Amino acid sequence: MSATAAATHTSRHPLLSAILLALIVAAMNIGLWWWSNLPHGPEDWKGPIGGFALSAFQRYQNPLKNDFPSEEEIESDLKLLSRYTSRIRTYSTLQNPQVYRLAERDGLDVLAGAWIDRRLDNNELELEALIAQARRYPNAITRVIVGNEVLFRGDVTPEQLMAYADRARAALKQPVSIAEPWHIWARYPELADHVDFITVHLFPYWNGIPRADAVKDALNSYRALQQMFPNKHIVIGEIGWPSNGDRFKYAQPSVSDEAIFLRQWFNMAKKGHIDYYVMEAFDQPWKEKLAGRTEAYWGMFNADRQSKFPFTGPVTEDTGWPWKALAASLLALLPMIWFARRFTRFKLMGRFFFAALIQLACGLVVWSATLPFNFYLSWIDWTMLVLLFPAQIAILAILLINGFEFTEVLWRRSWVRHAGMLRPDPPAKQPFVSIHLACYNEPPEMVIVTLDSLAELDYENYEVLVIDNNTKDPAIWKPVQEYCEKLGHRFRFFHLEPWPGFKAGALNFGLQETDPRADVVAVIDADYVVRPDWLATLTGHFHDPKVAVVQCPQAHRDFEHNRFRRMTAWEYDGFFRIGMHHRNERNAIIQHGTMTMVRRSALEGTGGWSEWTICEDAELGLRLMHAGYELVYVDELMGKGLTPADFKAYKSQRYRWAFGAMQILKGRWDWMTRKGPLSAGQRFHFLTGWFSWFADALHLIFTLMAIFWTAGMVAAPNLFTLPMQLFLIPVIGFFFAKAIFGIVLYRARVPCGWYDTLMASLASMGLSHAIARGILHGLTREKTSFVVTAKSRRLGGSNFAAFAPVREEMLMAIALLLCVVGMAKGYGTQYVESTLWMFILAAQSIPYVSAVVGAWIAHKAGDKAG
């Protein structure tokens, strides 16, 4: 069958096509898991291992809490190790003293250690116990070590340590040594005169050496020590590589890196006849709280006594990857099939893209749910995971919602619901339109310009009601009243004082005064200049009895030469070019309180304008959808208004929208969550349409938590640890994905250049804090003041006063900057987690910095306008 024939065949069988597409994406998912877990092929190892450093504490035991293994547990560990080696090394003779008796019974050779630290009394007890045990079990303890990295920690002086070693040598027949890192032996060469052999610890990982060069680095250190002490036998007391934890400079901990390093080392040490002990036999989770996350993962066996890797054949990083890959594919399969079947009107690339996005989200869910089991987590860690996991699900949900908009806008074949301008009706068939213009404290010259545009409408059957509510100064409303009288009988002016209900109250008054002939009520803002053909080319849509609303975009004028007004004008344009089309596909547009026309009978029949919310326009649109009406969106610029005058007004308007959205969400929750008159698509858009704003609220909460946690990491690093990559990678991925989605859509749909695109993005990000406050206040409060958005330029102040509207944003930006500086000084970039965390802190600051920059641009633009 040819490719063309196959495509035709699948297009005629949408379910088959959907299943095939889903299976292809699922197979790609499994392939990605396979690729990321490709086996590595180090040289096989088949001989015995030189020796193991042994700490016999079990998974949940901790010597710091006096929780020690039983004799049965120690014996089990020794029997396990005896299958791989005949030698072990210990660190303390006071802890787990039964090791030596059991080791002698199992025929194990022991390099016994006495723990030396700042506790001089305890040092005496350790030394006495070492001497006693070495004398008691001479067949098991063949060599002894006095002190482990004592000088490295600075616990005692070199003279004190050498004195301890001299006492042990005088009391014992067994050879005596001191264990220190390579650089300590180089700094204090006199130590060699007080030992029978040299014990050195070699850790390429802590030198920041990449695993590929690690064995070579260890051998170079070993040979340098041989040259310094040619007459001393050298024992490598600790050498290894961690399987998990934090990256250190260029050294990355992983199971495969540990396997490759150790297998290469085993073969190299055998060829060079090197005496060594692997650090260490078993993972020790208790060490994480003592010395950092990586310290828990040095074992060749995990804390459950399972070998982490094979000694022959390829090494796989995650042996459980096939089950995880299969789980992710099965989790995504039905949603992918449903989507690909339901949206056959999308181009193939669009269906493939969104199916891949579904698969990616399911893969991240499986990854996030299973990754914690690779770590030794405390109950506190698990509690944090349980609390944060829903947040990760929310992030993925927002990503999918944005991805759906991205897919539909870019890869639709055509808009399903597209409405445009109509041929004007003859006057006899024109619906009578009552235009309502509510204003409060607006500059009369601005309102007069709007009235002039309404007077020039190319339409016969209309009236204009100007409703001024609660303007105190007659010098503001009287000129408008006088101008309405000059314009003739079509224009009626009403001054209401006092009057409740804000704009909704004024519009409800207008309904009472509307001409009985009116079939349609049109609403515009006091700053709008409308096109003459606004009514003539659009009222024809009301001939369809199902149509209750005809909405045009909220557009702007007189912004081209003012940098602040320009950036805000293009920021508004994005929603009307992208979001409104996306919502219109399912009859779920947001009705706006300007450039909108409403069927009068539908408006009055559903209760008029709601005065319980400050977003009465959006609530009315939802109410009309609930009543079964259609809302029509016509993407034609039929009228243009003024952008907010300054950043304070800009913020205030978006705060009001966010607060009102939450009022609607709470007041109409049952409509949106229960099956009823609203379609699934309408419920989807009204529930998820504000998710991006919820993301702003979560951004604020997360930022406050991040500042607190960073301060803790800098001030008390023993209590506050670096966040795991498990939390960081999805957050960073979401940040990039959302930015890419937004910019690509904007470039595809909004007719402006790159400069305006970037400036609009800056304006949008600068509103994040205002939106977050609006969301949080809207969820926790019943009402707030209705603040009219100032459109005319207000008197400017000093440069310092320019930042008054963004005081909180400035404080947040400064706090985040201090956090980045503190992290840089305290952690630097030696850990991948610290680098990622600094990146996140910097990314978190972008909205706050954008607000500060936006306020400054508004201030300077106002100065130039003045």
N, C-alpha and C positions, 0 to 999 in steps of 0.2 A: 504494500500500500504506500503511495507517495505521501510526502509530508503534508501537501495540500489536502489530499483526501482524508488523511488522519485528522487534520484540524477540523475539517467539515464534519467528520463523523463524531468527534467529541463535542462539537458545538451543538449537534442535534441531540446529544445525550448528556445534558448538563450534570447529572449525578455522576455518571462515569468520568466525565472530565474533572469534576471536583475531587473524586476519590483518587484519580491518577495524580492530580496536582498535589494533594495532601501526602500521598505516598512518596512522591519525589522529594518534597521538603523534609519529610520524616527521615528518608534515606540520607539526605544531606546532613541532617542533624546527627545521625549515627556516625556518618563519616567524619564529622567535625570532632566528635568525642574520640573516635579512633585515632585521628591525626594528632590530637593533643595528648594522647597516651601511647604514642608510638614506642615500641620496645627499644631499649638501648642495648648495645651488645658489647659490654666489657669482657675482658679475658676471663675465662672460667677459672674457678678456684676449687680444687679437690682435696687439698691437704689439710692438716690440722692448723688451727689459728694459734699465733704466738702466745696469746694470753688475753685475759679480760680484766679490766678494772671492775670490781664488783661492789655495788650498793644493792643490798637485797630487799629494799623496801618495796612493798607491793603497791598496787594501784592507788589505794586511798590511805596509805600509811605515811606518817610524817615524823621524823625524829625530833623536829622542833616542838612537837606536841607530845613527845614521849610515847609515840605509837610505833612499836617495833614489830618485826616479823617473828612468827613463831618458829620453833625448831623444825617443824614439819615443812613450813614454807621455805626455809633456808635449805633444807635437805633436798627439796624438790628442785630448787634453783641450781644447786650444785650438780645434781644428777643430769639436768638439762645441759649445763655447760660442759660437763665431762664428755659429752658426745662430740664436742667441737674442739676442745683444748685440754691440756693437762695442767694449765697454770692459771692462777687468779691473783689478783692484787686487792688488798683491803686498805682502808684509810684510818680506821680506829680500832684499838684493841678493847676499849671499854664498851663500845656498841657491838652487839651481836657476837660475844666471845665464843659462842658455840661453833662458829664457822670453822675454827681451827681443828676442833675435834672431829667434826663431820668431814672436813677436807682430808684429814689423815685417813679416815675410814674409807673414803672414796678414792684414795690414791692421788689426790691433787697436790700440786706444788704451790705454795703460798708465798707471795711477797707481801709480808705483813707490815702495816703502817701504824705509827703512833700519831695521833692528831695533836698538833701544837698550834696554840693561838695565844691571845692576850691573857687568858686565864692561867696565871702561873701555877696556882694550886692544882688545877686540872691537868696541866702539862706534866706535873710530877706523877700524878696517878696514871696518865697514859704511858709514860716512860716505864714506870714500874710494871704495869700490866704487859707491855710489850716484851720486856725482859723475861717476865714470868712465863708468858705463853710460848716464847721462842725456846726457852729451856724445857718446857713441858712437852712440846710437840716438835722436836728437832727434825723428824722425818717429813713433817708437813711444811713447816716454816723454814725455808732454805735461805731467804734473804729478808732484810728488814729495811724500812724507810722511816726516818725520824723527821716528821713534818712534811706537809704537802702545800707547796706554794706559800710558805710562811713569809718569806722575804718579799714575795710579789705583793702580798696583802699588807706588808709592813707591820705584822703583829709583834715580832720581837726583833732584836738587833742581830746582825750576822754573828757577833761574838756569842750571844746567848744560844743561838741555834747550833753553832759549832760545838759549844760546850755540851749540849744535849747529845749530839752525835758522838762526841768523844766518850761520854759515859756509857752509851750503848755499845760502842766498840770494845770498851774495856770489860764489859759484863758478858758479852756474847761471843760465841764462836762463829756465828753466821756473819757474812759480809753486811756492812751497814752503808746506807746512802741517804741523801737528801733529795727531795723532788722539787724542782723549780723549772720555770720556763727557760728557753734558750738565753734570753737577754740577761737573766739574773746570773747565770753561770759566767757570762762574759763580763758582767759588772763586778762580780766578786769571785775572781779565779781562786782566791785563797780557800774557798770552800772545798776544793778538790783535795787539799791536804788533810781533810778531816773525814773523808769518806773512803770506802773501799771500791766503790764504783759510782758512776754518775748516772742519776736518773733525771731525764729531761722530758718536758711536755712540749709536743709540737702540734700546733693548731693552725694550719694554713687558713682555715675559716676565719679565725679571729685576726689574722693578718689582712683580711679582706681580699684574699687571692681567689680568682675564679677557679672553679673545680677543675677545669682542664689543665691548670698549671699547679694544682695543689700538691700532687705527689712530688713533683720536681722541687717545689719550694721546701717541702719537708726534708727531702734528701740533701738539699744544699745546706740547711741548718744542721743536720746530723753530721755531715762531712766537715763543716766548719768547726763543730765541737770536737770532732776527732783530731783536727789539727791543733786545737788549743790544748787538748789533754791527750797526747798520743799514748801515754802509759796507763790510761784508765779505761776500763771497760765501760761502754755506754749502753744504758738501757733506756729505751723510749717508754716512759711510764704511762703516758697517755697520748693517743693519736686517734683521730676519727673525724666524722663529719655529721652534722645534725640532719635529721630527716624532715624537720618542720621548724617553724618559728619565723624570726625576722631576718631579712637579708642584711648582711653586713658588708658595706661597700660593694665589692664585686662578687662576693661570695653568697650564693643562693642556697638555702637549705631545701632539700627535697629528698624523697625516698630514692629516686633514681641516682641523684648525685652522691648520696651516701653509699649506695651499692657500688657505683662505679669507682668511687675513691677507695673504698675498702678492698674491693677485689683487685684493683691495680696495686694497692699497697701490699696486700698479701703476697702477690707474685714478685714484686720488687724486693720486699724484705727477705723472701726466701732465697732469691738470687744473691743478695748482698749479705746473707747470714746476719740479719739485724735482729736484735733482741727487743721485743716490743709487747705492749699490752694495749688492746683496743679500749678506747674510751667511748662507751662503756658497755656492759653486758645488757642491762635493762634500762628502758626509759624511767626517769624518776620525776613524776609530775610535781612533787613537793618542791623541787628546785626552782620552779617557775616564779613563785612568790619571793624566793630568796635572791635570784640573780637574773630574772628576765625570762621571757617566753621560750627562747631557744634552748635554755638549759634543760628543759624537760624532755628533749628529743634526741639525745646522743646515743641511745641504746641501739645495739644491733637487733635486739628484740624489743617489742613494745611492752607497755606496762602489764599487758595480759599474757606475756611470755610467748607471744607469737613472733616468728621470724618475719622481718619486714621485707625481705627480698631473697631470691634464690642465689645460690653460689655458682650455678651453671646456667647457660642459656641467657636469652635477652631479659632485661629488667623492665617492667611496666610500672609507671608512676602510680597509677590508681588501678589496682586489680579488679575493682568493682565497677569500672566504667561501663561495661556492656549492660549491666542491669540499670544503671543510671540513665544511659542513653535510651534504652528501651522504655523506661518509665517516662522520660521526657517526651518521647515520640508518641506514646499511647495517650499521655495527658493532653497533647495538642491535637491528636488526630481528628476527633469528632468536631471540635471547634473549627479546625481548618476546613473540613469537609462542608460543614454548615455554611461557613463564610463563602467558600468558593462556589457553592450551589446557590446561595441566596443572592450573591452579587455578580451574576453572570454578565450584567451590563457593564461591569468594569473591564478594562482592557486586561489581557492576560498578564502583562507585567505588573499591574496593580494587584491582581489576585495573588500572584506569586509573592509580591513584596509583603502584603499583609499576612499571608499564610506563614511566611518566614518570620515575621514579627511575632505572631502567635507562638510559633515554635521556639523562638528565642526567649520569650517570656516564660514559657513552660520549662525550658532548659535552665533558666536562672532560678526558678522556683525549686527545681530538683537539686541544683547545685547548692543553693543557699540552705536547703533543708538537710543535706547530707554532709556538707563540708565541716560543720562543727564536730562531727564524730571523728575527724582526723586530729582533733585537739583534746587535751586533757582539761576540760572545763570544770570550774567550780559551780556550785549552785547559784552563785551570784551571776556568773557568766551565762548560765542557762536562763536565769530569770531575765537578764537583759536581752538575750536572743528571743525569748518568747514575746517580750514587749516590742522588740524592734522588727520582728518578722512581719507583723501586719503592716508596718510602715513600708517595708520593702514591697509587699503585695500592692499597697496603694500606689507606690511609685510606678510599678509595672502597669497597673490599671490606667494611670494617667498617660503613660507612654503609649499604650494601645489605643486610648481614646484620641490622642493627638495623631497617632499613626493612621487611624481610620480617616480622620479629616484629611490628612496628607494624601492618602491613597485616593479618596473620592475626588478631591479637587484636581489632582494631577492626572489621574488615569481613568476618569469617566469617559465614556464615549460621547455623551451629551448630557445636559441637565434634564432630568425627568420633569421637574416643575419649573418651567421658565416662562416668565411673563414680561411683556414689553409694553411699549406705548401703542395705543389703539387709534384708529381713525376717529376723529372727533364726531360726536353726535350732533345732529341739528338741534337748535335750541329747544324745539318742542319735546325732544326725547332726553334732554339733559336732566339728570337727577339734581334736585336743589341741594346745594352744599352750604352748610353753616360753618364758617371758619372761626375757630376760637383761638384767641391770642391772650394768654394769661401773662401778666407781668407784675413784677414787684421791684420797686425802687430802680427801674431801668432808666438810663439816660434818655431823655425825650427825643434827642436828635437821632439816636439809634432806632428807636421804635418808629419814628416818622419815616425813615428809609424803608422799613419793612412794610408800613402801610402804603407807601407809594407803589411798591411792587405788587401788592394785593389789588390796588386800584387799577392796575394795568393788565389784570388777568383777561385773557381772551375767552371769556365765559359769560353767559347771560344770567344764569340762575344761581346766584350766591349772595351771601351776606357775610359781614365780618363783625364779630363781637370782641371788643377789647375789654378785658376784665382785669382791672388793676386792684389787687387785694393788699391792703395794709400798708401802702406807701404813705408815710406820715407827712412828708413835705409836699405841699400843694404846688410848689415850684417845679416839681418833677412830674406830677400826674396831670396838672391843669393844661400844660401845652399839648399833651396828647389828646385830651378831651376836646380841646378847641380844634385840633387838626382833624379829628374824626368828624366834627360838625361841618368842617369845610368840604370834606370828601363826599358828603351827601348821605342819602337815606340808607345806602347799603351798610354804612359803618355806624355801629352803636357802641357807646362807651359806658362802662360801669365802674364806679369806684366803691370798693367794699372796705369798710373799716368800722369795727374790727370784724375779721372773718376767719373761721377755723378751717383746718384741713389742708393748709398750704396750697400747692398747685391743684391738687385733686379737688379741694373745696371750691376753688375758683371755677374750675371746669364744670363741676356739678351745678354751680349757680348758672353757668352759661347754658347748660342743658335746659334749665327751667325757662330761660329767656329765648330759647331757640325758636325761630320761625316755624310754625306748624307745618309748613310746606316742606321742610328740610327732610331729605332722605339720608343724607350723609353729613357727618360731623368731621371736619378737618381741623387738625391742631398743628400749630407751628410755634416756634419760640420767637421771642420779641426781637431777635437779632437777625432773622432770616430774610433773605431776598429771594423771591420765588420767580420761576420762569413763567412767562405769560401762558404757556400751554400746559401748565401743571394739571389743572382740573380737566381741561378739554380732552387731553389724551389718556387720562387714567380713570375717570369716573365710569367709563364704559364697562370696567370689570365688575361693577356692582349690578349689572344686568343678570349676572349669575347669582341666584338667591343664596347659594352656599357661601359666597364671599362676604366676609364681615370686615376685613381690613385690607387696605392697599397701602403698603409702606414703601417709602423711598429712602435712599441712604441719607445719613446725617453727614453733610458735606460742609466745606468751609471756603471762605473767600478772604482776600486781602492778607494773605499770609506769605506770599512769595519773597518779600524783601525783609521779613522779620524772622531771624533765625529760630527763635523760640516758637513762634506761631507756626512756622513751617514744619518743624519737627513734630509738633503735636498734631497738626493737620494730617500729615502722612501716617502718624500712628493710629489715628481714628480710622483712616481709610482701609487699613488692613482688615479690620473686622467686617466691614461692609462688602469688601471684595472677596473675602474668603469665608469667614464664619457664617455670615448670613446666607450665602449660597448653599453651604453645607447643611445648615439647618432647614432651609427652604425645601430641600429634597424630601423631607418627611413632614412638611407643614408644621414646622416647629420654630419659626423665626421669633426673635425677641422684638416685640413691638416697642418702638421708641416714641417719645412724647413730642416729636417734631417731624414734619413732613409725613404725617400719617393721616389716613382717612378711615373713618369707622362708620359702618352702617348704623344709623341712628336706632332703629328698632332693636338691633342686637345689643347695642350699648345700654340702652334703657332697660331692655328685657332681662339683662343679666346683672342689673344693679348699679349701673353707672360707674363712675370712677371711685376706686377704693381709697378711702382716707386713712386706713390703718397702716398703709405702707408708703414709704417715701419714693417707691418706684411703681407708682400707680399705672404707668404705661405698660411695663412688662407684665404686671399682674393681670391687667385687662386682656392682653393677648393670650395668656394662659387660660383665663376664664372663658374666652370665646372659643378656644380650641376644645375645652372641656364641654362646651355647649354644642359641639359638632360643626362649627363653622370652619371655613377655609380662610387662611391669611395669605395674601399675595405679596410677593416681594418683587419690585421693579427696580433693577439696578440702573437707574438713570438719575443724574444729578439735576433734579427738578427745583432745588432750592439750596442756597448756601448761607451759612451763618458765620459767626465769628468764633474763633478758638478761645479758650480761657485766657484771661488777660495776663496771668502770671502763674508761677509754679504753685503758689498757695491755692489759687482757684482751681488749677488743674488737679491737684491732689484732693481738694475738697469734693470735686465732682465725682472722682473715682471712688472715694471713700463712701459717698452717698449711694452710688450704684451697688457697691459690695454689701453695704449694710442692708439696703432694700432687698437685694437678692436673698439674703438670709431671712429676712422677714417673710418673703414669699415662700422660701423653702420650708420654713416652720409652719406657716399658715396653710399651705397647700400640700403638706407632706403626704396625706392619704391619697390625694389625686395622683401623685407621682410614683407612689410605691405599690398601689393596688390596681388590679385590672379593672378598667372602667371605660368611660367614654374616651379617655386619652389613648391614642395608639401606642404601641410599644416604641415606635420611633420618637414620638413626642415625649414620652416619659424618659427615654434614653437621653435626649438632648437637654431636657430641663434638669435632670439629675446630674448629668456629667458635664453640661456646658459650663458649669461654674467650678469644675475640678481644677482648672488652671489657677483660679483664684484661691481655692483651697491649698494648692501647692504653695502659693505665696504665704498663706498663714502657717503652713508647716515649715516653710523656709525660715520664718521668724522664730518659731519655737526651736527648730533645729539649731539655728544660729546662737540663740541664748544658751542652749545646752552645750554647743561646741565651745563657746567662750568659757563657760564654767569648767568644762572638762580639760581644756587646754591650760587654763590657769592651774588646775590640779596637777597636770602632767609636769608643768614647769616648776611649781612650788613643792609638790610632794610626789615625785616620780615613783616612790616605793608604794604609794597607794593608788595612783592613777596610771594605767598602762596605755600604750599606744593602741588605738582601735585596730581591730583585725581587718585584713583585706576583704573579708566577707562582707563588712559593712561599707567599705570605701568604694570598691569597684562598681557596684550597681549605682551608687550616688553619682560618681563621675560619669558613668555611661549615660545616665539619665540627663545630666547637664549637657553633654555633647549632643545627644539625640534631639533634645528639645530645641537646642539652638539651631541645629541643622534643619530640622523640620520647619521652624519658623522662618528662617532666612530663605530657604528654597521656595517655600510657598509664597512668601512675600515677593520675591523676585519674579515668580511666575504669574502673579495675579495683579500686583499693584504697579501702575504705570509711572514709576519714578526710577531715578538712577541709584547707583550704589551709595553715593553720599547720603541721599535722603533715606535710603534703606537703613543704613547704620545709625543715622540720627534718630529715626523713628524707633529703632531698637533701644537706643539709649533712653528715649522718652518713656517707652513701655517699661523698661526695667526700673526706671526711677520711681514708678508708681507702686512697686512691690510692697513697700512698707505701709503705704496708705491703704492698699487693698487688704493687707494682712490685718491691720487694725479694724477695718470695716467688717471683715469676716468674723473676727473674734468678738467684736462688740455686737454685731448682729446676732450671733449665736447666744450671747449672754444677756442681752438687753432687749427690752420690748420696743422702745422708741428712741429716736434721736431727733435733733433739730434739722429742719429742711433748710440747707444753706444754698441760696441761689448762686449759681456760678457766675462770677464777675467776668464780663466780656470786654469792658472798656478799661483802658490803662489806668492804673492807680498811681498816685504820686510815689516816686521811688525814694529810697533812703540811702544810707551809707552802704559802702561795700559790705560791711559787717552785717548790716540788717538784711542783706540779700539771703543770708543763710538762716534767718529766723524760722522760715517755714520747714526747714529740714534739720532742726536741731537733733532730733532723735536719730535720724539717718547718719548724721555726722558723728555722733557718739558711737553708734554701732560700727561705722567704718574705722574709727580710731581704735576701738577695742579689738577689732579683727586684725588690724595692722600690728598692734602690740602682741597679739597672739602669734602672728607669723614670725615676728622678730624673736619672741621668746622661744618658739620652737626651733628657729634657726640656730640660736645660741645654745639651747639645751640639747638638741638632738642632731641638728644639721641634716645632711642628706645620706647619712650612712645606713639608715633603714629605709626600705621602700615605703613602709607604713608612714614614717615621719614625712617623707617627701609627698606622698599622696595626701596626707592630712594638711600640709601647708598649702597644697594646690586647692583643696576643698575650702580652706579658710579664705584663700584669695578669691575663689569663685563666689563664696558666700558674700564677700564684700562688694561685688559688682553692682547689685541693685542699690546699695547705700551710696557708693561712690557716684553712680549714675544720677541719683537724686540730687546730690550736692552739685554735680556738674550742671544738671538741668536747671537748678535754682540760680546758679551763676549766669548761665546763658540767658535765662529769662530776665535777670536783673540788667545785664548789659544791653540786651535787646530793647528793654524799656527805656534805658538811658538814651539810646540812639533815636528811638521813636520820639522821645521828648525833645 
